[in-house]
Structures are given as structure tokens and as C-alpha cells.
Amino acid sequence: MDKHIKWLIAEIDRWVGEGLIGPVQAAALKSRYPAPVETASWSRIIFFCLGAVLFGLGAVLLFAYNWQQMHKFTKLGIIFAALIAAHGAGGWLRRPAGRYRIAGEGLHLLGTMLFGAGIWLVAQIYHIEEHYPNGFLLWGLGALALAWALPSVAQAILAALLLALWNGFEAFDFKNPQVLSPLLISAGTLPLAWIHRSRVLASIGVLAFLFTLFVSVIDIEGDLAGLVLFFSACMLIAAGLLVRKRGGFPEIGPVFSFIGFSIYIAVLLALSFHHQGDTWSIHLDRFPQSLLFFLFAAGSAGLWAWALWPASGKRLAWNETLRPEHCGVLAAFILMAAQTLGVIRLGGWPGMAVFNILALYQAFMMISTGCRGLSLKTTVAGCVLFAAITLARYTDLFVSLLARSLVFFIAGAGLFAVGMYYSRARKQPPQREKA
């Protein structure tokens, strides 16, 4: 949309120059379609940050080449001088009157990289035998503190990645997952993403949170980790609806929805092949399992209730908020909670059938919504999901070749029909609303 507005403003200036409209009409058009606010170019930020990282690695390797010949005080002086120089130059370039604020961002990132290198170099100088994941923790906390102090989105992204690495090393190398790491990442990065309206930071923060949550819970119980991840996906989908409806930062809604639906669909596909035993075997008689189950189930239910309740509080706005694919998410959430609590049993082939139906329903509803709303991404996503279900179910070429060929013919014809309907719908002129 921003590109179209910029094009329109340029055309308005041309129209004034050619005498097609007057200055008054031009001012009225520009006031109706204001120019988008100029923001920092992510391409320039990425180039400066990558350059800073590579430069920092080169400096570290250069010092490491002559490291053994240096006195330890010389080593410490080099480390602290490099940190002060990088952050000092970055702060000077990022001053309010500075013209090279993005270059300053890159130098601050260079300083954070040197800080991480300095942690291990100091440990090497003084022969400190320490639990090595703590180095990533200290490094991540330093980047997170700088992210809030500057403030800096790039530093927050680096902090989220470092803290995710810290928990990953703890979980995989030492079987000691840090259950507080998801809270640290979410509390440290997501508010900053909201304040600075950064969808990139929101995406990385959510993914880092989900990764650390999964590796932390899987150490408690494997099936519980899958269930918590499923409930987290439901919460993200509800949060996507909520921020679109309540305002504040509606651009973050698609981020939550995309990540939530991706995980939700992956879980549905996995459950559609789970035909041995129960769907989830979770020991709710144990405190950690029951606490996590009820915490995430209640959080998901609460977010959905908040998203569906209108601002006026008079009635539930089901038809104003819910799309058909959201109904499938709610149905799956209710089934999963009821199955875990023992109200119903969805193990074996009946469970496979239920989750296959939910996956197909999700694909058909995405195709229907995308075609009606002329959303190419939604339509293509629904078609890809339908094709994935078909291929996953009917790829055995040694059994029932005739039946499988018929399924592929029907599925292919259906996708061709969707493509033709979508193309015809795009060519039709928009209908004017009646007065």
C-alpha cells in the first residue's frame, strides 16, 4: 500500500504541473492519502549488521593469531579497548543529530559480538573452568540490556537468538533445560517489538519463545510438549484476532496468525497419522504436567473469549470476528482438551479420521476464504495443504494403484477448478454497494 501512495503523490505533482488539477485539489488529495512515514531500511540494517559481525570475527581471529605471545594485561586492554571503541563510535553515530544512525547500529552490534568473544577470551586468559552455556546466558543478557538501553531492535533479535542457544545447549548437552528461559525471552523481546512496531522482532521473539518452551517441556514429558505447543498455536491465532480487533499494533496480527496456523496445521497432520494408542498419554496426576496443561489450556480459552467478546461487551461477535477456519481451530482445541481430560477417547483409527477431517476442513476453508476475498496467499496455502494431505495419504504405489490414481485425478481436477474460479473472480469488476 505504501508504494501505491508514493506513486499517487508523484502523479499528483505531475497533474499540477500539467494543469490537470489545481493546488487546492492537490492539497485535498494529499491530505486524504498522506505519505507513509519513512522508516529505517531493513536492507541497509542487515548489510551494516552483517558487515559488523564479519569485521568482528576478523578482528578476533587476528588477535587469536598472536594471542599466545601477548601478555595477559595486553589481552585485557585489547578486549576492553575494542568494546569501548565500538560502542563509543556507535553511540556517537546514533546521536539524535547524526546522519549515520544505521551505521551506529552496526557498530553497537559489533560491540556486542566483541563482548561475547571477550567472555571466552577472559575465561581463557585466567583458565576459568565454567559451565559453557553460562557464557551464552551472560552474552544474551548483555545484548538484552543494551536492546532496552539504546533502544535497539537488532540487539533484541541477537538477544533472543543467544538465549535460545543457551537453553538449547543446556537441554541437549546437559539434560538441564531452563524452564524460565521462555519467560525471559518473551518478557524481554515482545514488549520491545510492540513499542517499536517491529514485526521482524515479533516473529523471532515468538519463534525463540516456542523453541525454548518446547525443549524445556519435552524434558518433562514428550507428549506434553506437543500438547503445550498445540495450545500455544491456538493462543497465537487468538492473539492475531485480538490485535486486529483491538488496535494498537494491528500489523503484528498476521505474524501471530501465520506462526499459529503453521504449528496448528503441522500438529493436525501429525495426529492424522497417529493410529497406535491414545492421542496423548499425559500424566495429569503429576504436578508439573497438570500445571502446564491447565495453564496453557486456560490461557488459550481466555484469549479466545477475549478475542470474541466485542468492545461494547453487549454480545458475542461470532459472525464479526470468526472466519470458517477459526471454527476448525476451536473444534480441535475442544477435542484435544477433552481427550486429555479423559472425557472422550480419540485414539486409534477414529482419532485418525477425526484429525484427517479437521485437516481437510482447514484446507477447504482456506481455499474458500481466499477465493471469496481474492487473497492469493490464503488460496495457495489451502491448495498446498490439500495437496500435502493427498500426497501423504496416497504415495504408496504398490497397493491399490487404481484407487490411488482416481484420488490423484480428482484432487488435480479440484485444484484446476480452484485456479479457474480464482482467475475468473479476479477479472470481475468490483460490485458497487447500493445506496
Secondary structure, 3 states (H helix, E strand, C coil): CHHHHHHHHHHHHHHHHHCCCCHHHHHHHHHHCCCCCCCCCHHHHHHHHHHHHHHHHHHHHHHHHCHHHCCHHHHHHHHHHHHHHHHHHHHHHCCCCCCCHHHHHHHHHHHHHHHHHHHHHHHHHCCCCCCCHHHHHHHHHHHHHHHHHCCCHHHHHHHHHHHHHHHHHHHHHHCCCCCCHHHHHHHHHHHHHHHCCCHHHHHHHHHHHHHHHHHHHCCCCHHHHHHHHHHHHHHHHHHHHHHHHHCCCHHHHHHHHHHHHHHHHHHHHHHCCCCCCCCCCCCCCCHHHHHHHHHHHHHHHHHHHHHHCCCCCCCCCHHHHCCHHHHHHHHHHHHHHHHHHCCCCCCHHHHHHHHHHHHHHHHHHHHHHHHHCCCHHHHHHHHHHHHHHHHHHCCCCCCCHHHHHHHHHHHHHHHHHHHHHHHHHHHCCCCCCCC
